[in-house]
Amino acid sequence: MFKPQPGRVRRTRAIRPPKIPGLSINRLIPNILTLLALCAGLTSIRFGLHGQWEYGVCAILLAGVLDGLDGRVARLLQGTSKFGAELDSLSDFVSFGVAPAMLLYFWTMQGAGGFGWAVVLLYTVCCGLRLARFNSMLGNADLPPYAYNFFTGVPAPAAAGIVLLPMVASFEFGVGFFDRPVVTAVFLLGVAFLMVSTIPTFSFKKVRVPNAWVLPVLLVVGLTAAFLVTEPWLTLALIGASYVGLIPVSVRSFRRLRSQAERIAEADAPASEGGAP
């Protein structure tokens, strides 16, 4: 039988701590896009401080594009997380709640004194309330089926695009009317109300394009891209005005779907009562 020799130290293997699994790069890409959107929103404020209004609007538009991509990329790459949802909400508040308000304040609303600052604050507060309500409704399974294709109120990115319409129109048609504090205040107050209202608006997230409409839709997208290159400010103004014009259509569509669901529920109620023992 083997016996250890005296004076010989017996070696033992050191116990290594378990390796912490790293995070896949696919799960980081959506958060990277969200951070880029946040940086774009903050950069628009910097452009506003230097009076570079066109660049400021472009920075907010870039933030809107990145905000529209991060959620879809997260679902495609299976990188959705609670951390990403909270980060996206904070980025939206800065890029679409603070940045447009500060840009408009530097542009014209500071000429209205305390009233101008109060209107700017109201817009930002309403954007924060709108985002808080949206976060509280995430994962709500109590929504009726007809409500899944609608937002409650105007979403923050769309609100930022609408509230910047006077500035965008001034780039195309010149100053003198659109840069008046009264005109800008009307847009700020109106958009603030739309954000916190319960008006249903199209979400466009689950819209399916029929096969017969795929080619026409692609042609419209290409045509829009061409006009954005040749006449960017006029095209952006028309897109914003078209979205505002779609709000009554979305309300009517929501009410029609709700009334159809109520009629179906009323028709099923007597049948279930009659079949009960």
N, C-alpha and C positions, 0 to 999 in steps of 0.2 A: 504494500500500500504506500502511495506517495505521501511523503511528509514534507511540509515546507521547511527549507533550510533556515537555520537561525540567522537573524540579521537581514533577512531578505524581505523587502517591502512588497506587499502584494498590491498590484495595480488594479484599480476599478474604473470602469467607464463613467465619465461624467454624464450626468443626466441633462440633456439639452432641452431648453424650453420649446414648447410647440410653436411652429411657425404660424404667424398670423397671415391668413390669406389676403393677398392684395386685391385691389379694386380694379376690375377690368376697365380698359380705356373706353370701351363702348358705353359704360355707365357714366363716364365723365364727360362725354361729348355734349349731352344736353345741358349739363351745368355750365360747361364752358360757353355755350351759345347764350345762356342766360346772363352770364357775367359780361359777355361782349355787348349784349343789349343794355345792361346797366351802364357800362362805360360809354356807350353811344349817347344815352340819355344825359349823363353828366357832361359829356363833351358839348352837347347842344347848349347847355347853360354857359359854358365858356365862350362859345361863339356869340351868344347873346350879349355877354359882357363887352365884347369887342365890336358889336354892331354888325356882325356877319350873319345877317338874317337868313339868307339862302342856305348857308352851310348849317345853321341851326335847325332849319326845317328838315334838311336832308339827314341830319344825324338822328332826329326823332323818327323819320321814316325808316332808316336803317334799323333802329331799335324795334320798330314794329315788325319788320321782316324777320329779324332774329327771334322775336317773341313768338311769331307764328311757326317758326321751324323747330324750336326746342321741344315743344310738347309732342309734335309728330315724330321727331327723331327719337325721343325717349320711348315712345310706344313701339316704334319699329325695332329699336335695339334692345327692347326690354330693360330700359334703364330708368323706369319711373320709380320715384321714392318720395317719401314725405319731406325729406330735406330739399329735394328739387322743387316740390310744390311750394314750400315756404319761400325758397330763394326766388322763385318766379314771381310770387306775389310782391315781394319787396322790390324786385327789379321793375315790375309794372308800376308800382307807386312812384318810384323816382322818375322813370322814363316817360310815363304818360300822365302822372298827376302833378309832379313838381316841375319837371323840365318845361312842358308847354306853358304852364302858368307863369314861370319866371321869364320865359322868352317873350311872352306877350306883355308882361309888366315892363321889361326893359324897352320893348318896342314902342308902346303907346300908353299903357295903363298908368305908368308913373306920372303922366301928365294930369291925371285925375286926382292926385293927392291921396288922402286917406280912403276915399271911396274906391279908388282903383285898387289899392292894396286889399281892402276888404273883399272885393269881388274875386280877386285872385286867390285869397285864402279860402273863400267859400268853395271855389272849384276844387282846390286841393283837398279840402276836408271831405267833400262829397265823393271824390275819387277814393280816398281811404275807406270811407264807409261802404262804398260799392264793392271794393276788393274784400273787405271783412265779411260782407254778406255772401260773396261768392265762395270764399273759403269755408264758411259755415255750411254751405249747401253741397260741398264736395262729398261724393259717395252717398248722397241722399237717395235711398231706394223708394221713397214714398211718392216720387214724381209720377204723374200719369204718363202713359206711353206717348201721347201726343205732345208733351212738353219737352221732350229730349232734344228736339231740333231748334229750341228757342233759348235765348238768354233772358233773364229778368233784368230789364233795363239795358242801356247801351254799355257794351264792354269798354274797358279803359283804353285799349289801343284805338278803337274806332272813335271814342270820345276825343282823344288827342288829335286825330285827323280832322274831326269836325270843327273843333275849337280853333284850329289853325287856318281855317278857310279864309278869314279876312286877310291874314298876312299873305297867304298864297295868292289870293285874288289881287292884292296890291302889286305883287311881282308882275302880273300879267297886264292889269289895267291901269296901274299907276296909283300914286297916293292922292289924298284929297278927300276921299270918302271912307274907304275901308280902314284907314289908319286912325279914324276918330275913336276916342275912348268910348263913346256911347255905343258905337257899332260893335266894338270888341266886347264891351260889357254885356250886351245882349247875347252874344254867342256864349260867353262864359257862364252866364246865369242859365241860359237854356240848356246847355250841355250838362251843367251841374245837376239840373232837375232830371234830365234824361238818365243820368247814371244811377241816381238813387230811386228812380221811379220803378213801378212794377210793370211797365210797358213791355210786352214781349217783342223781342227782335230776333231776326234770323241769326243762327250761330254759324251756318255754312260748314260745320265740322263733319256732319254725317250725310252731306248731300251726295247722292249718287247720280252720275251723268249717264243717261241712257246711251246705248251704242250708237243710235242714230244721231246723237247730238255731240259725239266726241270730236269729230272733225270741225263742226262749226265753233265749238268752244275753243279749240286750239287756234282756229283762225282769229277769233276775237282776242285771245290772249296775245297772239303775235302782233295784231293790229294795235292793241293797247301799248305794247312794248315799243312799237315804232313811234307812236305819238308821244310816248314818254321821252323819247330821245329828241324828237323834233320840237314838240311843244310841251315841255314838262309841266309848267305851272298851270296852263289851261287844262291839261289832261287831269292833273291832280284835283283841280277845282271841280271838274265835271264828275270825277269819281266820288268825291266827298258829297256833292249835291245829290248824286244818284243814290248814295247810301241813305241820306236823309229822306229822299223820296220813297225808299223802300220801307220805312218805318210804318206808315199807314197800311201798306200791303201785308207786312208781317202781323200787325194787330188783327187785320181782317182774317188772315189765314189761321191764326191761333184761335180766334173765336169760332170759326167754322169747324175746325177740328174738335174743339171742346163741345160744341153743340152736337156734333155727330156722336161723340163718345157718350154724351148724356142721353141721347135718344136710344143708343144701343143698350145702355145700362137700364133704362126704363123698360125697354122691350124684354130684357132678360129677367127683370125682377118678378113679374107675374108668373112666368114659367117656373122659376125656382120656388115660388111660394105654393103654386098649385101642385108641384111634385113632392112637396114635403109631406111626411106622414102626419 
